[in-house]
Amino acid sequence: MPLVVPGVTTNDPTVQKTEEWMNKLCGKTLADHTSETTFCKSDLPQPTRIIKPGTMVTKDFNPDRLNVHVGEDGKVSHVIHG
């Protein structure tokens, strides 16, 4: 029987996809190839938005869209679906 802790574990597939992408991308830079410190942009799911500091984005909600937030240093800080 799996351990289920309210607020910590979930069976929501969107949350699971977000956590999976967070584990793949957090701390890496986006580039044209994949390595230990980079992730290839072409391997991102579609639709995806890469959001840099100061970038204006629409507030429409698309649960299938991956929003990749990149910090000033060019590294992925976090990702969300929406």
CYANA upper distance limits for C-alpha pairs under 8 A (distance plus 0.5 A):
  4 VAL  CA      8 VAL  CA      8.21
  4 VAL  CA      9 THR  CA      6.25
  4 VAL  CA     10 THR  CA      8.04
  5 VAL  CA      9 THR  CA      6.03
  6 PRO  CA     10 THR  CA      8.17
 10 THR  CA     15 VAL  CA      7.88
 10 THR  CA     16 GLN  CA      8.04
 11 ASN  CA     15 VAL  CA      8.37
 11 ASN  CA     16 GLN  CA      7.80
 12 ASP  CA     16 GLN  CA      6.81
 13 PRO  CA     17 LYS  CA      6.59
 14 THR  CA     18 THR  CA      6.68
 14 THR  CA     63 PRO  CA      8.01
 14 THR  CA     81 HIS  CA      7.77
 15 VAL  CA     19 GLU  CA      6.67
 16 GLN  CA     20 GLU  CA      6.63
 17 LYS  CA     21 TRP  CA      6.76
 18 THR  CA     22 MET  CA      6.54
 18 THR  CA     66 LEU  CA      8.32
 18 THR  CA     79 VAL  CA      7.23
 18 THR  CA     80 ILE  CA      6.38
 18 THR  CA     81 HIS  CA      6.83
 19 GLU  CA     23 ASN  CA      6.69
 20 GLU  CA     24 LYS  CA      6.91
 21 TRP  CA     25 LEU  CA      6.47
 21 TRP  CA     79 VAL  CA      7.61
 22 MET  CA     26 CYS  CA      5.90
 22 MET  CA     78 HIS  CA      6.81
 22 MET  CA     79 VAL  CA      6.27
 25 LEU  CA     29 THR  CA      8.37
 25 LEU  CA     39 PHE  CA      7.40
 25 LEU  CA     76 VAL  CA      6.71
 25 LEU  CA     78 HIS  CA      8.42
 26 CYS  CA     75 LYS  CA      7.89
 26 CYS  CA     76 VAL  CA      5.53
 26 CYS  CA     77 SER  CA      6.21
 26 CYS  CA     78 HIS  CA      6.53
 26 CYS  CA     79 VAL  CA      8.42
 27 GLY  CA     37 THR  CA      8.15
 27 GLY  CA     75 LYS  CA      5.79
 27 GLY  CA     76 VAL  CA      5.73
 27 GLY  CA     77 SER  CA      6.83
 28 LYS  CA     37 THR  CA      5.54
 28 LYS  CA     38 THR  CA      5.53
 28 LYS  CA     39 PHE  CA      7.01
 28 LYS  CA     75 LYS  CA      5.60
 28 LYS  CA     76 VAL  CA      6.13
 29 THR  CA     37 THR  CA      6.98
 29 THR  CA     38 THR  CA      5.23
 29 THR  CA     39 PHE  CA      6.78
 29 THR  CA     74 GLY  CA      6.24
 29 THR  CA     75 LYS  CA      4.98
 29 THR  CA     76 VAL  CA      6.63
 30 LEU  CA     38 THR  CA      6.05
 30 LEU  CA     39 PHE  CA      5.48
 30 LEU  CA     40 CYS  CA      6.40
 30 LEU  CA     41 LYS  CA      6.35
 30 LEU  CA     74 GLY  CA      8.23
 30 LEU  CA     75 LYS  CA      7.94
 30 LEU  CA     76 VAL  CA      8.29
 31 ALA  CA     38 THR  CA      6.61
 31 ALA  CA     39 PHE  CA      6.44
 31 ALA  CA     40 CYS  CA      5.59
 31 ALA  CA     41 LYS  CA      6.40
 32 ASP  CA     39 PHE  CA      8.14
 32 ASP  CA     40 CYS  CA      5.44
 32 ASP  CA     41 LYS  CA      6.56
 32 ASP  CA     42 SER  CA      7.81
 33 HIS  CA     38 THR  CA      7.49
 33 HIS  CA     39 PHE  CA      6.78
 33 HIS  CA     40 CYS  CA      4.94
 33 HIS  CA     41 LYS  CA      8.10
 34 THR  CA     38 THR  CA      5.70
 34 THR  CA     39 PHE  CA      4.91
 34 THR  CA     40 CYS  CA      5.32
 35 SER  CA     39 PHE  CA      7.01
 39 PHE  CA     43 ASP  CA      8.19
 40 CYS  CA     44 LEU  CA      7.82
 44 LEU  CA     48 THR  CA      7.41
 45 PRO  CA     66 LEU  CA      7.78
 46 GLN  CA     65 ARG  CA      7.40
 46 GLN  CA     66 LEU  CA      8.15
 47 PRO  CA     64 ASP  CA      7.54
 47 PRO  CA     65 ARG  CA      5.40
 47 PRO  CA     66 LEU  CA      7.00
 48 THR  CA     65 ARG  CA      5.87
 48 THR  CA     66 LEU  CA      5.16
 48 THR  CA     67 ASN  CA      6.32
 48 THR  CA     68 VAL  CA      7.78
 49 ARG  CA     65 ARG  CA      7.86
 49 ARG  CA     66 LEU  CA      6.82
 49 ARG  CA     67 ASN  CA      5.34
 49 ARG  CA     68 VAL  CA      6.54
 50 ILE  CA     67 ASN  CA      6.59
 50 ILE  CA     68 VAL  CA      5.28
 50 ILE  CA     69 HIS  CA      6.61
 50 ILE  CA     70 VAL  CA      7.56
 51 ILE  CA     55 THR  CA      6.51
 51 ILE  CA     57 VAL  CA      8.38
 51 ILE  CA     67 ASN  CA      7.37
 51 ILE  CA     68 VAL  CA      6.38
 51 ILE  CA     69 HIS  CA      5.28
 51 ILE  CA     70 VAL  CA      6.48
 52 LYS  CA     69 HIS  CA      6.60
 52 LYS  CA     70 VAL  CA      5.51
 52 LYS  CA     71 GLY  CA      6.87
 52 LYS  CA     72 GLU  CA      7.96
 53 PRO  CA     69 HIS  CA      8.46
 53 PRO  CA     70 VAL  CA      7.48
 53 PRO  CA     71 GLY  CA      6.76
 53 PRO  CA     72 GLU  CA      7.01
 60 ASP  CA     82 GLY  CA      8.37
 61 PHE  CA     82 GLY  CA      5.40
 62 ASN  CA     81 HIS  CA      7.88
 62 ASN  CA     82 GLY  CA      5.06
 63 PRO  CA     81 HIS  CA      6.02
 63 PRO  CA     82 GLY  CA      4.88
 64 ASP  CA     81 HIS  CA      6.84
 64 ASP  CA     82 GLY  CA      7.08
 65 ARG  CA     81 HIS  CA      5.93
 65 ARG  CA     82 GLY  CA      5.97
 66 LEU  CA     79 VAL  CA      7.36
 66 LEU  CA     80 ILE  CA      6.44
 66 LEU  CA     81 HIS  CA      5.11
 66 LEU  CA     82 GLY  CA      7.09
 67 ASN  CA     79 VAL  CA      5.99
 67 ASN  CA     80 ILE  CA      5.77
 67 ASN  CA     81 HIS  CA      6.37
 67 ASN  CA     82 GLY  CA      7.44
 68 VAL  CA     76 VAL  CA      7.27
 68 VAL  CA     77 SER  CA      8.47
 68 VAL  CA     78 HIS  CA      6.90
 68 VAL  CA     79 VAL  CA      5.13
 68 VAL  CA     80 ILE  CA      7.38
 69 HIS  CA     76 VAL  CA      6.25
 69 HIS  CA     77 SER  CA      6.24
 69 HIS  CA     78 HIS  CA      5.94
 69 HIS  CA     79 VAL  CA      6.38
 70 VAL  CA     74 GLY  CA      6.16
 70 VAL  CA     75 LYS  CA      5.90
 70 VAL  CA     76 VAL  CA      4.82
 70 VAL  CA     77 SER  CA      6.01
 70 VAL  CA     78 HIS  CA      7.90
 71 GLY  CA     75 LYS  CA      6.10
 71 GLY  CA     76 VAL  CA      6.74
 71 GLY  CA     77 SER  CA      6.41
